[in-house]
Structure formats: structure tokens, C-alpha cells
């Protein structure tokens, strides 16, 4: 009887198999967990990352250990954003004010040209660079000369008065036609165009006490014609000086 009971008791899997199966199951679950973690949802990951950027984890609870006089490390993001907006407002207002000043300047110049019948020799328009005033040679100089004629003084005085009202940078460009020149003063069109641009700056600075650092003089010679050099009329259009009053949003500066 005892032998039969022992044989019946030893039937089935041994006890150590239970422990082994539990261990095997845990290992399997562990590897499944590793596999599932390796499949990262990029969209969800970015969303979680952004949430960490926007929210301070230490808000209101800078430490898990309570102190008698805890330091508040929390950041009021709303007030920070408001401060940024407030700091940007003066800059935006300043830019808008300068843009409005440019528009007012253009209107005043156009009125001056109309009242003084200068629309045929001086063109004023607005481009992405700012206000561009194009003056033909005959309103400023004698042929092959860089000394400003007295008839140009009223218009340049008007420009100087308007420039006193705004701080914008001003670029003066000298241009010629493609016919070569060779004199003691000007061996080529490069020297002539540069001298003409410089003479305009010198007049504006000396006559209206403007800051010289606001001005840039450039001589382009005959490299930037506005029409083809095929007739005397076109030669005249290409011999010009351009006054570019820069737009503060597209400010151009050549060092």
C-alpha cells in the first residue's frame, strides 16, 4: 500500500519545472518588453519632447525632500512670454515708424519734383532697397566733370533736409555711359563715377551737418546701364547718380 501511494504521488512534472517555467515566462516577457520599447513612435516621441520643453518639471516641487525654507524654482512661462512680447513691441514700433518716414519722404520728394518741373531729369520711386532717387547727369554736372552745378543745390538741399529727419543709411551710386574717358582728373569712367558719388556725399554732409558714417559712395562706371548705349538719348540716361535711402528692413551696407 505504501509503495502504491509513493508511485501515485510522484506522477506528473517535477516541482522544479514550475520554477523553471515561471523564470522562462519572465524572460520571455522581458524580451517582448524590450522589443516593444525599440519600436518608437516618432510623432509621439516629439510630442513628449516638446511637452518637456514647455513645462518646467520642477514647478512647485523643486525637491522631493521638504525644506523649512524651500526655494521656488518654478518659472512663470506666461509672464516670460509677456515680457518677450513687450520687449519686441518697441522694436516693431520703431521699424513701422521708419517705414512710415520713408513713405512720407517719398511723397515730399515727388511733390518737390512736380512743383519744380524736375520730373523729366529726376525720378523718385520705392524698391526693395528703399527710396531710390535717380538724377541725370545734366541736373548735376558738366560733361566729364564731378563738380556739382549750382542748379542742383535746391534739390540736394531738399534731400538733405529730409535726411535730417530719419537715421537711415544712404548709398550714393555713380554711373556713366560706355564711352571711354581719359583726362588728368579721371583716367577712366571708374574714377569719374566714384568722384561724382563722393561729391554728392560731401555736399550733403557739409551743407546739412549729416553724419558721414551714414553714407556709402560707390562708382560703377559703365557696368550697370539702365538702357543700351545706342544713342545720345540713352547715353544721357545712363550718365546718372542714384541716391538710395535704405529701408531699415532691407538695410544694405558695404564695408
C-alpha positions as CSV (number, residue, x, y, z in Angstrom):
1,X,0.0,0.0,0.0
2,X,2.8,2.4,0.8
3,X,4.6,1.7,-2.4
4,X,1.5,2.4,-4.5
5,X,0.9,5.7,-2.7
6,X,4.5,6.8,-3.4
7,X,4.2,5.9,-7.1
8,X,0.9,7.9,-7.3
9,X,2.5,10.9,-5.6
10,X,5.5,11.0,-7.9
11,X,3.4,11.1,-11.1
12,X,3.3,14.4,-13.2
13,X,6.0,17.1,-13.7
14,X,8.7,17.5,-11.1
15,X,8.5,20.5,-8.8
16,X,11.5,22.3,-10.3
17,X,9.6,22.6,-13.6
18,X,7.2,25.1,-12.0
19,X,10.0,27.4,-11.1
20,X,11.7,26.9,-14.4
21,X,8.5,27.7,-16.4
22,X,8.0,30.9,-14.3
23,X,11.5,32.0,-15.0
24,X,11.2,31.2,-18.7
25,X,8.0,33.2,-18.8
26,X,9.6,36.2,-17.1
27,X,12.5,36.1,-19.5
28,X,10.1,36.0,-22.5
29,X,8.0,38.9,-21.1
30,X,11.3,40.8,-20.6
31,X,12.3,40.4,-24.3
32,X,8.9,41.3,-25.5
33,X,9.1,44.4,-23.4
34,X,12.5,45.3,-24.9
35,X,11.1,44.7,-28.4
36,X,8.1,46.9,-27.9
37,X,10.3,49.7,-26.5
38,X,12.5,49.6,-29.5
39,X,9.5,50.4,-31.8
40,X,9.4,54.2,-31.1
41,X,6.5,56.2,-32.5
42,X,8.4,59.3,-33.8
43,X,5.3,61.6,-33.7
44,X,4.5,60.6,-30.1
45,X,8.2,61.0,-29.1
46,X,8.4,64.5,-30.5
47,X,5.1,65.4,-28.7
48,X,6.6,64.2,-25.4
49,X,9.9,66.1,-26.0
50,X,8.0,69.3,-26.8
51,X,6.0,68.9,-23.6
52,X,9.2,68.8,-21.6
53,X,10.4,71.9,-23.3
54,X,7.3,73.9,-22.5
55,X,6.7,72.7,-18.9
56,X,9.2,73.0,-16.1
57,X,9.3,69.6,-14.3
58,X,10.4,71.3,-11.1
59,X,7.5,73.7,-11.0
60,X,6.1,73.9,-7.4
61,X,8.1,70.9,-6.3
62,X,11.8,71.6,-6.8
63,X,12.8,68.8,-4.4
64,X,11.3,65.6,-3.2
65,X,12.7,66.4,0.3
66,X,10.8,69.2,2.1
67,X,12.8,72.1,3.5
68,X,11.8,74.6,6.1
69,X,12.5,77.5,3.7
70,X,12.2,76.0,0.2
71,X,13.4,78.0,-2.8
72,X,10.9,78.5,-5.6
73,X,12.5,77.3,-8.8
74,X,9.3,77.5,-10.8
75,X,9.2,79.6,-13.9
76,X,6.2,81.6,-14.9
77,X,6.2,80.9,-18.6
78,X,3.3,83.2,-19.2
79,X,5.0,86.2,-17.6
80,X,8.2,85.4,-19.5
81,X,6.3,85.3,-22.8
82,X,4.6,88.6,-22.0
83,X,8.0,90.2,-21.2
84,X,9.3,89.0,-24.6
85,X,6.3,90.4,-26.3
86,X,6.7,93.7,-24.5
87,X,10.4,93.9,-25.4
88,X,9.6,93.3,-29.1
89,X,6.9,95.9,-29.2
90,X,9.3,98.9,-29.2
91,X,11.4,97.3,-32.0
92,X,8.3,96.7,-34.1
93,X,7.0,100.3,-33.5
94,X,10.4,101.7,-34.4
95,X,10.5,99.7,-37.7
96,X,7.0,100.8,-38.5
97,X,7.9,104.4,-37.7
98,X,10.9,104.3,-40.0
99,X,8.9,102.7,-42.8
100,X,6.2,105.5,-42.5
101,X,9.0,108.1,-42.5
102,X,10.3,106.7,-45.8
103,X,6.9,106.9,-47.4
104,X,6.5,110.5,-46.2
105,X,9.9,111.3,-47.6
106,X,9.0,109.8,-51.0
107,X,5.8,111.8,-51.1
108,X,7.6,115.1,-50.2
109,X,10.3,114.4,-52.9
110,X,7.6,113.7,-55.6
111,X,5.8,116.9,-54.7
112,X,9.0,118.9,-54.9
113,X,9.8,117.4,-58.3
114,X,6.4,118.3,-59.6
115,X,6.5,121.8,-58.2
116,X,9.9,122.5,-59.7
117,X,9.4,120.7,-63.1
118,X,12.2,118.2,-62.4
119,X,10.2,115.1,-63.2
120,X,12.0,114.7,-66.5
121,X,15.5,114.7,-65.0
122,X,14.9,113.2,-61.5
123,X,13.0,110.0,-60.8
124,X,11.9,109.0,-57.3
125,X,10.5,105.6,-56.6
126,X,10.4,102.9,-53.9
127,X,12.0,99.5,-54.4
128,X,13.0,96.6,-52.1
129,X,16.2,98.6,-51.3
130,X,14.3,101.7,-50.1
131,X,13.7,105.1,-51.7
132,X,15.7,105.4,-54.9
133,X,16.3,108.9,-56.4
134,X,17.8,108.8,-59.9
135,X,19.4,112.1,-61.1
136,X,20.5,112.5,-64.7
137,X,24.0,114.0,-65.3
138,X,22.7,117.3,-66.7
139,X,21.0,118.2,-63.5
140,X,24.2,117.8,-61.5
141,X,27.4,118.1,-63.6
142,X,29.0,119.4,-66.7
143,X,30.1,116.6,-69.1
144,X,33.2,114.8,-67.8
145,X,33.2,116.8,-64.6
146,X,32.4,115.9,-60.9
147,X,31.8,119.4,-59.5
148,X,28.1,119.9,-58.6
149,X,26.4,122.7,-60.6
150,X,24.5,125.4,-58.6
151,X,21.2,124.4,-60.3
152,X,21.4,121.1,-58.4
153,X,21.7,122.8,-54.9
154,X,17.9,123.3,-54.3
155,X,17.1,119.6,-54.9
156,X,20.1,118.3,-52.9
157,X,19.1,120.8,-50.1
158,X,15.7,119.3,-50.1
159,X,17.2,115.8,-49.8
160,X,19.5,116.9,-47.0
161,X,16.6,118.4,-45.0
162,X,14.6,115.2,-45.3
163,X,17.6,113.1,-44.3
164,X,17.9,115.1,-41.1
165,X,14.5,113.7,-40.1
166,X,15.5,110.0,-40.4
167,X,18.5,107.9,-39.4
168,X,18.6,105.6,-42.4
169,X,21.8,104.7,-44.2
170,X,22.3,106.3,-47.6
171,X,24.2,104.9,-50.6
172,X,25.3,107.2,-53.4
173,X,26.0,105.4,-56.7
174,X,27.8,107.0,-59.7
175,X,27.1,105.7,-63.2
176,X,28.5,106.6,-66.7
177,X,27.9,105.5,-70.3
178,X,30.2,103.2,-72.0
179,X,32.2,105.8,-74.0
180,X,35.8,105.9,-72.6
181,X,37.2,108.9,-70.9
182,X,40.9,109.8,-70.2
183,X,41.8,113.0,-68.6
184,X,44.3,114.2,-66.0
185,X,41.5,114.1,-63.3
186,X,39.7,111.0,-64.5
187,X,41.8,108.3,-66.3
188,X,38.6,106.2,-66.8
189,X,34.9,106.1,-66.1
190,X,35.7,104.3,-62.8
191,X,37.3,107.4,-61.3
192,X,34.6,109.7,-62.8
193,X,31.7,107.8,-61.4
194,X,33.3,107.4,-57.9
195,X,34.2,111.1,-57.8
196,X,30.6,112.1,-58.7
197,X,29.2,109.9,-56.0
198,X,31.7,111.3,-53.4
199,X,30.8,114.9,-54.4
200,X,27.1,114.4,-53.6
201,X,28.0,113.0,-50.2
202,X,30.4,115.8,-49.5
203,X,27.8,118.4,-50.4
204,X,25.1,116.8,-48.1
205,X,27.4,116.3,-45.2
206,X,28.9,119.8,-45.4
207,X,25.7,121.7,-46.1
208,X,23.4,119.9,-43.7
209,X,25.7,118.6,-40.9
210,X,24.8,114.9,-41.6
211,X,26.8,112.1,-40.0
212,X,29.4,110.9,-42.6
213,X,29.1,107.3,-41.3
214,X,25.6,107.1,-42.7
215,X,26.9,107.4,-46.3
216,X,28.5,105.0,-48.8
217,X,30.0,106.1,-52.1
218,X,30.2,103.6,-55.0
219,X,31.4,104.2,-58.5
220,X,30.0,101.6,-61.0
221,X,31.4,103.2,-64.2
222,X,29.5,101.9,-67.2
223,X,28.8,98.4,-65.7
224,X,25.2,99.0,-64.8
225,X,23.4,100.7,-67.7
226,X,19.6,101.1,-67.5
227,X,19.3,101.2,-71.3
228,X,21.5,100.2,-74.1
229,X,24.2,102.6,-75.1
230,X,23.0,103.0,-78.7
231,X,22.0,106.7,-78.9
232,X,22.8,110.1,-77.4
233,X,19.5,109.9,-75.5
234,X,20.4,106.6,-74.0
235,X,23.9,107.8,-73.2
236,X,22.3,110.6,-71.2
237,X,20.1,108.3,-69.3
238,X,23.0,106.1,-68.3
239,X,25.0,109.0,-67.1
240,X,23.4,109.4,-63.7
241,X,23.7,109.4,-59.9
242,X,21.4,107.3,-57.8
243,X,20.7,108.2,-54.1
244,X,19.5,105.1,-52.3
245,X,17.9,105.8,-48.9
246,X,17.8,102.3,-47.4
247,X,14.8,100.5,-46.0
248,X,15.6,99.6,-42.3
249,X,14.1,96.1,-43.0
250,X,16.4,95.5,-46.0
251,X,19.3,97.6,-44.9
252,X,22.3,97.4,-47.2
253,X,25.7,98.2,-46.0
254,X,29.1,97.8,-47.8
255,X,32.2,97.9,-45.6
